[in-house]
Amino acid sequence: MNRWIIFAAVLALTAGFSGTVLTQEAETVRPCKEDVDKFCKGIRPGHGRMLSCLKSHESEVSAACRDHIAEMREKVKGFMKDCRDDHRKFCKGIRPGHGRIAACLKSHEGELAEACRVHFSK
């Protein structure tokens, strides 16, 4: 698996964009709170554990939660497509996790391609 795919997988679990960079798990928990309380009680958030738990109960979680997770995945796919070149240019040596790559890209916001920069202004 190449490094970009690993970055994308990590980003899919750790990035959400709504003006500031938030963890996707935090974004996922809000509309999925009841599902998290029901199926994932005791799961420590971070590193995609909450999302993995919800996915393992995919057929049981609420439609609103499933829809929200799908929406977040689409946002991440758009981010990956739009920021791929900027990631390689500015943040190649940054270790994925804990929002480090998103923070790196944000620190280069004025230098990013317009398509990538848009994700930080939403």
C-alpha atoms as one frame of an Amber mdcrd trajectory, in Angstrom:
protein
   0.000   0.000   0.000   1.579   3.311  -0.958   2.012   6.113   1.532  -0.785
   8.221  -0.004  -3.305   5.416   0.496  -2.179   5.067   4.108  -2.504   8.859
   4.490  -5.966   8.689   2.968  -7.054   5.914   5.299  -5.793   7.808   8.310
  -7.314  11.025   7.044 -10.619   9.262   6.551 -10.591   8.505  10.237  -9.159
  11.731  11.525 -10.255  14.656   9.410 -13.453  16.569   9.066 -13.693  20.052
   7.653 -16.061  22.691   8.918 -13.952  25.805   9.228 -11.411  24.154  11.486
  -9.855  20.741  11.293 -11.727  18.395  13.606 -11.467  14.662  14.040 -13.918
  12.733  11.953 -14.697  10.650  15.001 -15.830  13.772  16.842 -17.916  14.731
  13.825 -19.292  11.180  13.624 -20.211  10.955  17.283 -22.595  13.933  17.246
 -25.208  12.513  14.849 -24.377   8.967  15.964 -24.357   9.603  19.715 -27.208
   7.231  20.515 -25.651   4.542  18.314 -22.260   5.047  19.962 -23.845   4.805
  23.414 -25.680   1.642  22.408 -23.031  -0.250  20.418 -19.660   1.240  21.286
 -19.825   1.985  24.999 -16.375   1.608  26.495 -14.564   2.081  23.179 -11.841
   4.690  23.573 -12.067   7.315  20.790  -9.088   7.828  18.522  -7.274   6.088
  15.702 -10.584   5.207  14.057 -11.755   2.889  16.835 -15.181   4.527  17.138
 -15.728   4.507  13.392 -14.645   0.847  13.227 -17.080  -0.003  15.991 -19.936
   1.742  14.195 -18.980   0.012  10.949 -19.085  -3.375  12.690 -22.715  -2.556
  13.614 -23.518  -0.967  10.259 -26.773  -2.856   9.774 -27.939  -1.870  13.258
 -27.080   1.843  13.434 -29.638   4.498  12.635 -30.132   5.672   9.072 -29.081
   9.195  10.111 -25.787   7.869  11.439 -25.124   5.770   8.309 -25.914   8.783
   6.121 -23.617  11.020   8.130 -20.719   8.565   7.937 -21.222   8.288   4.169
 -21.247  12.091   3.876 -18.003  12.379   5.860 -16.365   9.745   3.639 -17.344
  11.726   0.533 -15.829  14.882   2.008 -12.624  12.991   2.715 -12.523  11.609
  -0.838 -12.846  15.150  -2.183 -10.117  16.363   0.150  -7.813  13.518  -0.920
  -8.341  14.284  -4.588  -7.981  18.033  -4.218  -5.008  18.018  -1.816  -2.943
  15.095  -3.141  -0.343  17.259  -4.901  -0.110  19.737  -2.024   0.363  16.886
   0.437   3.267  15.585  -1.633   4.755  19.059  -2.047   4.504  20.443   1.487
   3.912  17.570   3.896   5.583  14.506   2.441   7.616  13.709   5.570   4.819
  14.344   8.050   3.710  11.256   9.948  -0.058  10.618   9.656  -2.263  10.775
  12.720  -3.652  13.283  15.191  -4.367  15.774  12.396  -0.671  16.394  11.675
  -1.022  16.312   7.897  -4.105  18.528   7.918  -2.270  20.942  10.243   0.731
  20.921   7.915  -1.448  21.700   4.918  -3.243  24.411   6.888   0.125  25.985
   7.732   0.756  26.289   3.986  -2.766  27.536   3.249  -1.584  30.537   1.221
   0.511  28.274  -1.000  -2.059  25.537  -1.583  -3.830  24.957  -4.854  -7.233
  26.652  -4.828  -9.057  23.298  -4.891  -7.267  22.200  -1.719  -7.500  25.578
   0.025 -11.296  25.469  -0.309 -11.442  22.567   2.171  -9.998  24.783   4.893
 -12.484  27.592   4.365 -15.704  25.556   4.547
